[in-house]
Amino acid sequence: MDARTETETAPSWPEEIFGILQRFDVRQVPYVPDAGHSQLIERVLGSSSMRGIPLTTEEEGVALLAGAWAGGQRGVLLMQSSGVGNCVNMLSLTQVFRFPFLTLVTMRGEWGEFNPWQVPMGSSTQAVFELCGIRVLRASHPDEVREVVEAGAGQAYNACTPTAVLLSQRLIGAKVFTK
């Protein structure tokens, strides 16, 4: 099998994430538009079993997931690391109501970042989640995404352990400044 055929037949990591969300019966997917999540968002929007819900700010997604759970559905929040700081107050809902919270976070401010405004939140994302009582898992390479997201979904949905999966900038690819 040549390299071209392998690339064409091997599932991409966003497709693997989508499959995991289907297996865990995720129905609601709130998101703030993000290039790192674009393939996954497109899959969700094209799905008949999931509802993609665009947000104006990330903290809306935390409340939406609490409401989804109260209504009998599972959800996952898609966001970028720069939005984690917006969620700090709302993350207390995960502790108070003990609902299965899962967020997939594309990282900025680390691997080859060009934008200095992304660095502070990117370098403190994991610590912020941990201070808020959220367990953190990280995937940095395509071959570990499936295993890490599956473990995170298991923790969140089976053990009601609020979980954030960080998808590293190394995995996503560093954005470049163009004039």
C-alpha positions as CSV (number, residue, x, y, z in Angstrom):
1,M,0.0,0.0,0.0
2,D,1.5,3.4,-1.0
3,A,1.5,6.4,1.3
4,R,-1.3,8.1,-0.8
5,T,-3.6,5.1,-0.3
6,E,-2.9,5.0,3.5
7,T,-3.7,8.7,3.8
8,E,-7.0,8.3,1.9
9,T,-8.2,5.3,3.9
10,A,-7.0,6.2,7.4
11,P,-9.6,8.1,9.4
12,S,-8.6,11.6,10.5
13,W,-8.6,12.5,14.2
14,P,-11.7,14.8,13.9
15,E,-13.5,11.8,12.3
16,E,-12.4,9.6,15.1
17,I,-13.7,12.1,17.7
18,F,-17.1,12.2,15.8
19,G,-17.3,8.4,16.0
20,I,-16.6,8.5,19.7
21,L,-19.3,11.1,20.3
22,Q,-21.8,8.9,18.4
23,R,-20.9,5.9,20.5
24,F,-21.5,7.8,23.7
25,D,-24.9,9.0,22.3
26,V,-23.9,12.7,22.4
27,R,-26.9,14.8,21.1
28,Q,-26.0,18.4,21.7
29,V,-22.7,20.1,20.6
30,P,-22.4,23.7,21.5
31,Y,-19.4,25.5,20.0
32,V,-17.7,28.8,19.4
33,P,-16.6,28.7,15.7
34,D,-12.9,27.7,15.6
35,A,-10.6,26.6,12.8
36,G,-9.2,23.8,14.9
37,H,-12.6,22.3,15.4
38,S,-13.9,23.1,11.8
39,Q,-13.9,19.5,10.5
40,L,-15.6,18.2,13.6
41,I,-18.2,21.0,13.6
42,E,-19.0,20.3,9.9
43,R,-19.5,16.6,10.7
44,V,-21.8,17.5,13.6
45,L,-23.8,20.0,11.5
46,G,-24.3,17.3,8.8
47,S,-25.4,14.7,11.4
48,S,-29.1,13.7,11.9
49,S,-28.4,12.5,15.4
50,M,-26.5,15.5,16.8
51,R,-27.4,19.2,17.1
52,G,-24.6,21.8,16.6
53,I,-25.4,25.0,18.5
54,P,-23.3,28.0,17.8
55,L,-22.5,30.2,20.8
56,T,-21.6,33.8,21.2
57,T,-19.4,33.0,24.3
58,E,-18.1,29.8,25.7
59,E,-19.7,30.0,29.1
60,E,-23.1,29.7,27.5
61,G,-22.0,26.2,26.5
62,V,-21.5,25.1,30.1
63,A,-25.0,26.1,31.1
64,L,-26.4,24.6,27.9
65,L,-24.8,21.2,28.8
66,A,-26.3,21.4,32.3
67,G,-29.7,22.0,30.6
68,A,-29.2,19.2,28.1
69,W,-28.4,16.7,30.9
70,A,-31.5,17.9,32.9
71,G,-33.5,17.2,29.7
72,G,-32.0,13.7,29.3
73,Q,-29.3,14.3,26.7
74,R,-25.6,14.3,26.6
75,G,-23.5,17.0,25.1
76,V,-19.9,18.2,24.5
77,L,-18.6,21.7,24.5
78,L,-16.2,22.6,21.7
79,M,-14.0,25.7,22.3
80,Q,-10.5,27.2,21.9
81,S,-8.2,27.7,24.9
82,S,-8.7,31.5,24.7
83,G,-12.3,30.9,25.7
84,V,-11.6,28.9,28.9
85,G,-11.2,32.1,31.0
86,N,-14.7,33.1,30.0
87,C,-16.1,30.0,31.7
88,V,-14.6,30.2,35.2
89,N,-17.8,31.2,37.0
90,M,-20.0,28.8,35.0
91,L,-17.7,25.8,35.6
92,S,-19.0,25.8,39.2
93,L,-22.1,24.3,37.8
94,T,-20.2,21.0,37.1
95,Q,-19.5,20.7,40.8
96,V,-22.9,21.8,42.2
97,F,-25.0,19.8,39.8
98,R,-22.7,16.8,39.1
99,F,-23.7,16.5,35.5
100,P,-21.4,14.8,33.0
101,F,-19.4,17.6,31.5
102,L,-17.0,17.1,28.6
103,T,-15.2,19.8,26.7
104,L,-12.8,19.4,23.8
105,V,-10.4,22.4,23.7
106,T,-8.2,23.3,20.8
107,M,-5.0,24.9,22.2
108,R,-3.4,28.2,21.2
109,G,-0.5,30.0,22.7
110,E,1.9,27.1,22.8
111,W,3.5,25.3,19.8
112,G,4.9,27.9,17.4
113,E,2.3,30.6,18.3
114,F,2.7,33.9,16.5
115,N,0.0,35.8,18.4
116,P,1.2,37.1,21.8
117,W,-2.4,37.6,23.0
118,Q,-2.9,33.8,22.9
119,V,0.0,32.9,25.1
120,P,-1.3,33.8,28.6
121,M,-4.5,31.7,28.5
122,G,-2.8,29.0,26.4
123,S,-0.2,28.6,29.1
124,S,-2.7,28.5,32.0
125,T,-5.6,26.6,30.5
126,Q,-4.8,23.3,32.2
127,A,-4.3,25.0,35.6
128,V,-7.5,27.0,35.3
129,F,-9.5,23.8,34.6
130,E,-7.8,21.9,37.5
131,L,-8.5,24.8,39.9
132,C,-12.2,24.6,38.9
133,G,-12.3,20.9,39.6
134,I,-12.1,19.7,36.0
135,R,-10.0,16.7,35.1
136,V,-7.6,17.4,32.2
137,L,-6.4,15.0,29.5
138,R,-4.2,16.0,26.6
139,A,-3.6,14.7,23.1
140,S,-0.6,16.0,21.2
141,H,-0.3,13.6,18.3
142,P,-2.9,12.2,15.9
143,D,-2.3,8.6,17.0
144,E,-3.3,9.3,20.6
145,V,-6.5,11.4,19.9
146,R,-8.9,8.4,19.8
147,E,-7.6,6.9,23.0
148,V,-7.5,10.2,24.9
149,V,-11.0,11.4,23.8
150,E,-12.5,8.0,24.5
151,A,-11.0,8.0,28.1
152,G,-12.3,11.6,28.6
153,A,-15.8,10.7,27.4
154,G,-15.7,7.6,29.7
155,Q,-14.8,9.7,32.7
156,A,-17.3,12.4,31.9
157,Y,-20.3,10.2,30.9
158,N,-19.8,7.1,33.0
159,A,-18.3,8.4,36.2
160,C,-19.8,12.0,36.1
161,T,-16.2,13.4,36.3
162,P,-16.0,16.8,34.7
163,T,-13.3,16.4,32.0
164,A,-11.5,18.6,29.6
165,V,-9.6,17.1,26.7
166,L,-6.9,19.5,25.4
167,L,-6.0,19.1,21.7
168,S,-2.5,20.6,21.6
169,Q,-1.5,23.2,19.1
170,R,1.1,20.8,17.9
171,L,-1.7,18.5,16.8
172,I,-3.8,21.3,15.3
173,G,-0.9,23.1,13.7
174,A,0.5,26.5,14.5
175,K,-1.4,29.3,12.8
176,V,0.7,31.7,10.8
177,F,0.4,35.5,10.4
178,T,-0.1,36.5,6.8
179,K,-0.1,40.1,5.5
